[in-house]
């Protein structure tokens, strides 16, 4: 009987032990990443933030390893002065309940840079992982930090090196201001006055206009479009939220009122959203580009009664729309396979026989895809040109026979909305503005740009191009870090033999993901509606906001006229 009793005790206890062990295994390890001490003759605080973000993104492992939020770390460091030694780092990490603490320093002396960093365990006995290196310039710092993160993953967390996206060689740091590092020297730009929401670039004038901001939304927006989804004559704002929700809002005197939403499946990766009335029933359908296990599984939603309902599912197309003033908006589509992000060929789609069929192909440069271009007569020659965001996020203009007309020096359209896989050529075999095939064919990460819009706001029968610039101090020098502090929308026009900026919005807070024109307030005039992610980073909870710009000021502007209250602002 004693043996039987012991047997039953074991039967009861052993499952509990396994349950406890399983529960412990499921608890992610917490890492406190402390700000690096920077010893340099110039201000490199932006680099400190970039290193923290990079380490957090490299070390974080879903369900297994997480970085403690940056603000919590800063709160724990409040009041401390001087450099952190190991004892102080242990104390801070312990106060945060961390399993590990990572700290270090970076010292610049002439052309030499030394890196000294260490990660130590706080709750178990194990040797620390450390790095000490001297480099001949700042250009070697990021690879060393990346190696350090991989060393931590291998030695502490038993995680092999993850595939790293191929990227162009990063530029070396200079002793210039961080903005100069990314975009090179710029002409002297007088500081604009505080009044007005727009700055006119060509005639150096500022156009006063109102900008309205919505309440904060508690999620990062991936995409946004505006259109009449319920057929009541008033446009709704449809937002694609991370991780997998489509939300319909009504704009009401500066606030967003939620009308309805649609929740995707757990395996869905929502990519993009656009609104088109392709079946001509007076209501715009909601086209959601979606991946499921790297396969296209897009769907179409429509408003029925008081909610969004599925109209079609498991569609093997990416969706977008092409809108040119004076012409009907058309639905675009492009396909992919398991290996390639895009299969060459962008098509005008039509709804026929209960499915979406290609009507005709769109003639495009090689690097253009369904997400990165617009098409229209920008130079007034009666033939359409293609504007697109090409390699390295430069803006290109190509004519109808494939000749490159213009290429920007600045970066346009950058976001953090990404697709994984190969990025082969798209469209025809014409030059994309980059001189044929390059290593970009093997890029493993493709960032979907914010849209390019064709408009004619001042009714002069000359199209203007709206494009956005998301501004960053670290994205151009830290591989894999997509961190944007501000964004602005520019109006560009063909002048003489080049594209020149006409006006721009004042920088708005956050990373712009999408913007559209619509009469959002019912006053008979279109407004500029923009969606931005306010905070994004390895440590921060992302939020979003909708901006609405009244365009009365810019409608009155023309590159050939002048008006009072305008400030010189060269670009």
Beta strands, then each sheet from edge to edge (+ up, - down):
strand 1: 29-33
strand 2: 37-39
strand 3: 65-67
strand 4: 100-109
strand 5: 112-121
strand 6: 129-135
strand 7: 198-200
strand 8: 205-207
strand 9: 211-213
strand 10: 221-227
strand 11: 236-241
strand 12: 245-252
strand 13: 255-263
strand 14: 268-276
strand 15: 285-292
strand 16: 295-296
strand 17: 298-304
strand 18: 307-315
strand 19: 318-322
strand 20: 330-334
strand 21: 347-352
strand 22: 355-361
strand 23: 373-376
strand 24: 385-389
strand 25: 394-398
strand 26: 404-411
strand 27: 418-420
strand 28: 445-447
strand 29: 453-455
strand 30: 464-471
strand 31: 486-495
strand 32: 498-505
strand 33: 508-509
strand 34: 511-518
strand 35: 527-533
strand 36: 544-549
sheet 1: 2+ 4+ 1+ 3+
sheet 2: 2+ 4+ 5- 6+
sheet 3: 8+ 7- 32+ 31- 30+ 29-
sheet 4: 8+ 7- 32+ 31- 33+
sheet 5: 9+ 36- 35+ 34-
sheet 6: 10+ 11- 12+ 13-
sheet 7: 14+ 15- 16+
sheet 8: 14+ 15- 17+ 18-
sheet 9: 19+ 20- 21+ 22-
sheet 10: 23+ 24- 25+ 26-
sheet 11: 27+ 28-
end
